[in-house]
Amino acid sequence: MFFSQLFGSQSTPGSGGWLSGIGGARSEAGQIVTPDTALALTALQNCVTLLAESIAQLPLELYQRTGDGQRAVAREHPLYRVLAWEPNEWQTPFEYREQGQIAAGLRGNAISLIDRDPDGTVTALYPVTDPVQVLRGNDRKPYYRINGAEPIPQRMVHHVRWISLNSYFGLSPIVLHANAIGHAQAIRQYAGKSFLNGTALSGVIERPRESSPIKDQSAIDKLVDEWQRKYGGSENAKKVALLQEGMTFKPLSMTNVDADLIAALKLTSLEIARIYKVPPHMIGELDKATFSNIEHQAIQFVIYTLLPWIKRHEQAMMRDFLLPSERAEYYIEFNVSGLLRGDQSSRFAAYAVARQWGWLSVNDIRRLENLPPIAGGDVYLQPLNMINAAMPPTSVKPTAEQIAEIEGIVQ
């Protein structure tokens, strides 16, 4: 279907108000905070792209339930091609999902147009970067007005929302936390103006108060230049200087304002990390990070930060891509097992316990380690002390073939 048809005559929504779109906000510090200006902050850019790249790199599969709790990858389904290989004519699956998560992380909403076959099957996904408004119709379903065009129904739109107060449009983290982000922008602007308009001296040469002033500016410049040539730079460190006429050299240390500025810059980075629930060490703040806790913080990042976003994407795809008749048979899922794995020794110790107690086979373990299966690797062990005593004993009487084989050996 060509998208020119989507903006033709549609059933016009009934009563309902326009829900707020995504723009910007002025912070109490006076800064205009928008998604574009906020992305210039290194800490915020790190948080947003960290979430986007983490989700985009995960394997995404369309599964079919095959009965008895089993599943199989539904490669024959037309949707599989869109999810795994070609969401549209110009983007890779990584680029499409990365862009969607960046939009959700900045604006609270990731919106794409869905192109369908006449039977309703999804054939392509086109990300929307134009202004979008959401209208609530009489049927309580959302209708989307894109760049001022005629509203289109929900079935033509893929919409991933962040937390919402009206259940139709997600809040923008940038607008919601405009004060915290504007504060960070103001501090960085102040620091930049200080470097542009201020002075930073390593020290001054003082002459006694009773000495007559040197009126020849060239003599002053010559004295300063000679001092810099002889004693400036790392190659002249620790040299001994001789000062005449009662002159003294007075080094200047960092002022309290400079020290407070550095602390404020670090605090703004931590504030932005809190907005996105990102561990500080993942944006370069390593003050309280140790080798013993970084691994656990990384796993906590997956569970408490990444998984909520993943569930938003998975369930929005289930709602928008699968027909109601297909949802009982098919489902869409990201594979996050690789992100939850610990170090090698911890994994192998866990595998050993799982193998000995019978809930993982050799091939199960090999699949988790991205290794091919082996013959006979699907056997599940069962400890003898865990066998049900009420079960009838297994017959140990040798078969005729076993008896014949033994007789052939002993003869």
Secondary structure, DSSP 8 states (H G I E B T S, - for coil): --TTTTTS------S--EE-----EE-TTS-EE-HHHHTTSHHHHHHHHHHHHHHHTS-EEEEEEEETTEEEE-TTSHHHHHHHT-SSSS--HHHHHHHHHHHHHHHSEEEEEEEE-TTS-EEEEEE--S-EEEEE-TTS-EEEEETT---EEGGGEEEEE-S-SSSSS---HHHHTHHHHHHHHHHHHHHHHHHHH----SEEEE--TTS-----HHHHHHHHHHHHHHH-SGGGTT------TT-EEEE----HHHHHHHHHHHHHHHHHHHHHT--GGGGT--TT--HHHHHHHHHHIIIIIIHHHHHHHHHHHHHHHS-TTTTTTEEEEE--HHHH---HHHHHHHHHHHHHTTSS-HHHHHHHTT----TTTT-----GGGS-TTS--------HHHHHHHHHHH-
